Amino acid sequence: MLNFFKRKPASMLTFMQLKTQLFINGKWVNGSGKLPVTDPSNESVIAEVQTASDADCLAAIDAADNAFKSWSKTAPRVRAEILRRAFEI
């Protein structure tokens, strides 16, 4: 059973631990702009994340389509383990 309480709250993450770029085709890339993320409890800006242009979106769709070919042949148990590990990050 997954223990959701093992994860640190976002407020405990340092800025350096928080990836704010776009993840496209297995790489972290800068987007076309930035969008502030605010803490609703005090309205302070806690991070800035990259925004995606139309070209970024199309690149992500193409990468996902290409990855699906091999991903769909991966055993369900292996896929589940990969997703579990991603959740723990």
C-alpha positions as CSV (number, residue, x, y, z in Angstrom):
1,M,0.0,0.0,0.0
2,L,1.3,3.5,-0.9
3,N,2.0,5.8,2.0
4,F,1.1,9.3,0.7
5,F,2.4,10.8,3.9
6,K,6.0,10.0,3.1
7,R,6.1,12.8,0.6
8,K,7.3,16.3,1.8
9,P,4.8,19.1,1.4
10,A,5.6,21.4,-1.4
11,S,6.3,24.2,1.1
12,M,9.2,22.1,2.4
13,L,10.9,21.8,-1.0
14,T,13.7,24.1,-1.7
15,F,13.7,26.2,-4.9
16,M,16.6,24.1,-6.2
17,Q,14.6,20.9,-5.9
18,L,11.7,22.1,-7.9
19,K,11.9,21.7,-11.6
20,T,10.0,24.4,-13.4
21,Q,10.9,23.7,-17.0
22,L,9.0,21.7,-19.5
23,F,9.8,18.0,-19.8
24,I,9.6,17.1,-23.5
25,N,11.1,14.1,-25.2
26,G,13.1,13.0,-22.1
27,K,14.7,16.5,-21.6
28,W,14.0,19.5,-19.4
29,V,13.6,22.5,-21.7
30,N,12.8,26.2,-21.3
31,G,9.4,27.3,-22.4
32,S,8.3,30.4,-24.2
33,G,7.6,32.4,-21.0
34,K,7.0,32.1,-17.2
35,L,3.9,32.0,-15.1
36,P,4.0,32.8,-11.3
37,V,2.7,30.2,-8.9
38,T,1.2,31.8,-5.8
39,D,0.6,30.4,-2.3
40,P,-3.2,30.9,-1.7
41,S,-2.7,31.3,2.0
42,N,-0.7,34.5,1.8
43,E,-0.6,35.3,-2.0
44,S,3.2,35.2,-2.1
45,V,4.9,34.0,-5.3
46,I,6.5,30.6,-4.4
47,A,7.8,29.6,-7.9
48,E,7.7,30.5,-11.6
49,V,7.0,27.8,-14.1
50,Q,7.7,27.7,-17.8
51,T,4.8,28.2,-20.2
52,A,4.4,26.2,-23.4
53,S,4.0,27.6,-26.8
54,D,2.0,25.9,-29.6
55,A,5.3,24.6,-30.9
56,D,6.2,23.2,-27.4
57,C,2.8,21.5,-27.3
58,L,3.3,19.9,-30.7
59,A,6.8,18.7,-29.8
60,A,5.4,17.1,-26.6
61,I,2.6,15.4,-28.6
62,D,5.0,14.1,-31.1
63,A,7.3,12.8,-28.4
64,A,4.5,11.1,-26.6
65,D,3.2,9.5,-29.8
66,N,6.7,8.2,-30.6
67,A,7.2,6.9,-27.0
68,F,3.8,5.2,-27.0
69,K,5.1,2.6,-29.6
70,S,7.6,1.1,-27.1
71,W,5.7,2.0,-23.9
72,S,2.6,0.0,-25.1
73,K,4.8,-3.1,-25.5
74,T,6.1,-2.8,-21.9
75,A,4.6,-5.2,-19.4
76,P,2.0,-3.6,-17.2
77,R,3.9,-4.6,-14.0
78,V,7.0,-2.7,-15.3
79,R,4.9,0.3,-16.3
80,A,3.3,0.4,-12.8
81,E,6.8,0.3,-11.2
82,I,8.0,3.2,-13.3
83,L,5.0,5.3,-12.4
84,R,5.4,4.4,-8.7
85,R,9.0,5.6,-8.8
86,A,8.0,8.8,-10.6
87,F,5.4,9.4,-7.9
88,E,8.1,9.1,-5.2
89,I,10.3,11.8,-6.8
